[in-house]
Amino acid sequence: MTAAMQPRLPLRDGSSIPQLGLGVYRVEPAATADVVGAALSCGYRLIDTAQGYGNEAGVGEAIAASGLPRSQLFTTTKLTSRAHGRDNALRAFDGSMQRLGVDYVDLFLIHWPLPDLDLYVETWRAFVELQQDGRVRSIGVSNFTEGFLQRLIDETGVVPVLNQIELHPWFPQRQLREFHDAQGIVTEAWGPLGQGSDLLQDPRLVDVAQRVGCTPAQVVLRWHLDQGNVVIPKSVRPDRMRENLAALDVQLDDADRAAVSALDRGVRLGPDPEHFAVT
Ligand SMILES: NC(=O)c1ccc[n+]([C@@H]2O[C@H](COP(=O)([O-])OP(=O)(O)OC[C@H]3O[C@@H](n4cnc5c(N)ncnc54)[C@H](OP(=O)(O)O)[C@@H]3O)[C@@H](O)[C@H]2O)c1
């Protein structure tokens, strides 16, 4: 599927986001420009990085080298947990702009709510300022539970366009997705393939893949896409980047989707946002 034909999801502020992109968590800073360059060549247009990943400069280098019009690229980055609070957040954002080498960021997210600091509402107000200044097109959050989201909305009146959360067949987040839908918040799945665990080797998933004529990773990604999730699978391998992007062309039926949904274990692979703190 050509980049121009890839599906996009509307955001509540009038922008839109590609439904499938590349995540670069744990991509070595020195390798990032090559990895992102390969992804852009394959047709990826959404790149998901974070201040905490230490590789924004490599993302910026690949964007500059790609020669693609800025309007065709979608850049997401996230505020480091060490920079909550208005002034820290604004300063940290300036650093991202410099490292990414862009004059606006498409989507800026609060990476973790950090309830022990209790600064996420103040931080969110700084995000609203950044959007009003035009330096960020869209503002959202990551790892927010329903309670944290409700408090942001109640205290600021500004609903995040998107919440990026751990979500995969083992932890499908049905309740939080329903809350997102009711509020018009797009769900973005991190760890969509189960973060290199043995999820993709599950025989029930392998069965579906054989029936459909695709790979287990493609089954999982298509399952996400069919629910309306944005997905950002990470790979440093161009063959897997192409495989993951080709999930856009896979078709599942109701029985296939039900077989994937039956893998639910109700268990996270990553930290619980209610307790995650800066160490
Ligand atoms: N907001 C947050 O707190 C948060 C937390 C975690 C992640 N994220 C974001 O979400 C993105 C994705 O999550 P993730 O990187 O943790 O995990 P993931 O995308 O679920 O899994 C990545 C792992 O799967 C492997 N892989 C990729 N494609 C594959 C395929 N087709 N077949 C088999 N294995 C495959 C990768 O190995 P190779 O690279 O060797 O191919 C890597 O080990 C991150 O990169 C990051 O941008 C956000």
The ligand as an ORCA input file, in Angstrom:
! r2SCAN-3c Opt
* xyz 0 1
  N       4.317      5.275     26.106
  C       5.037      4.323     26.665
  O       5.203      4.269     27.885
  C       5.652      3.272     25.795
  C       6.188      2.104     26.346
  C       6.731      1.155     25.481
  C       6.727      1.373     24.114
  N       6.213      2.540     23.603
  C       6.205      2.815     22.147
  O       5.573      1.733     21.471
  C       6.472      1.211     20.502
  C       6.236     -0.262     20.299
  O       6.357     -0.983     21.505
  P       7.628     -1.882     21.872
  O       8.770     -1.459     21.029
  O       7.838     -1.838     23.330
  O       7.157     -3.352     21.517
  P       6.519     -4.085     20.220
  O       6.464     -3.173     19.066
  O       5.301     -4.769     20.685
  O       7.589     -5.243     19.977
  C       8.872     -4.984     19.503
  C       9.606     -6.325     19.475
  O       9.010     -7.192     18.497
  C       9.980     -7.559     17.516
  N       9.262     -7.566     16.228
  C       8.868     -6.510     15.483
  N       8.206     -6.899     14.390
  C       8.180     -8.248     14.426
  C       7.644     -9.248     13.561
  N       7.002     -8.903     12.455
  N       7.792    -10.544     13.916
  C       8.446    -10.885     15.048
  N       8.960    -10.001     15.909
  C       8.836     -8.690     15.592
  C      11.080     -6.529     17.602
  O      12.335     -7.067     17.278
  P      13.299     -6.434     16.122
  O      13.471     -4.977     16.386
  O      14.563     -7.219     16.295
  O      12.604     -6.734     14.822
  C      11.045     -6.206     19.112
  O      11.746     -7.194     19.847
  C       7.850      1.550     21.083
  O       8.897      1.391     20.168
  C       7.603      2.950     21.562
  O       7.635      3.867     20.477
  C       5.681      3.479     24.424
*
